[in-house]
Amino acid sequence: MFKQVIGRVITYTLLIICGLVMIIPFVWMVTTALKSQKEVNEGRISFIPMERRTYIIRNGVKERVKIISQDANKAIVHIYNKNGDFKETYLTIYSPKFIYENRVRFCWHNFVEVFQKVAFGRYFLNTIFISLSVLIGVLITSSLAAYAFARMKFYGRDVIFYLFISMMMVPQPVYLIPSFILLNKIGWIDTYQALIIPWIANIFTIFLLRQQFKTIPDDLFDAAAIDGCSRLGMLWHVALPVSKSVLVTSAIFSIIGSWNSFMWPLVMTSSENIRVLQVGLSYFSQGVSTYNHLLMAASTLTIAPLLILFLFAQRKIISSFAMSGLKG
């Protein structure tokens, strides 16, 4: 009993440490996105956006200032009113005693400024349109292919399926140039077709759905056949309704893949009108490389939709992977 308790403590401790290691960079990104450029340039390590304010006591009144210049004999400061607006320039004949205070300040306007500097709204719409189009295509083609590999018998079925699976080991750079040449010949370079059509067939989704369809009892298909169901009817009325978890998982992975796609859109498109989010983020990072707070704000906006989507669908993803290995 004591050994089990010790084992659990060690296990959970390691899991907590690994979780913190993974989540700290994300927290740092979000907090940096909420900081001012001045605070980022100061280089202070802090997960809470803080604004350092400077004050002096003049005529018994505490006033907020900004130091313009200072030496041993005098200091020139700008004085601000309670609303933070410039009030006057003040020259002291001696170097005054400055009072420093740190206050929590979230710069939400950083996210608005991102959309003002580049066409991020356009990038979002392009990415959403492409992701949904690819998703519809993937679910249709993968369902048909998976049903054929799982429930239909034809010559060379297993060989073809294993050839499909082997394609997952081919890295994208290998077929990037041949794909560019092919798409250029048919006039699809710098079009939505180049970003959608080549990706409507997904081998990993076919594999997941095939594994799920093979776990469905034959009795259900036999009953559907007795009722006069066609092959397509069995897929629509029998296979798909009991495969909702896998379909949701496939949809999530398809959206994530399309959302995070970078190399393919970068090579196949050049127009800003059809630029997707990841490519737009890359160009944005080059243009505002000195503005780390804006770059982190743009990165947060890019990641947030996927994070929310995963949090809502994580149970479906886990259950589908558990079921995919029940029957080979």
Order of alpha helices (4+ residues) and beta strands (2+ residues): alpha-alpha-beta-beta-beta-beta-beta-alpha-alpha-alpha-alpha-alpha-alpha-alpha-alpha-alpha-alpha-alpha-alpha
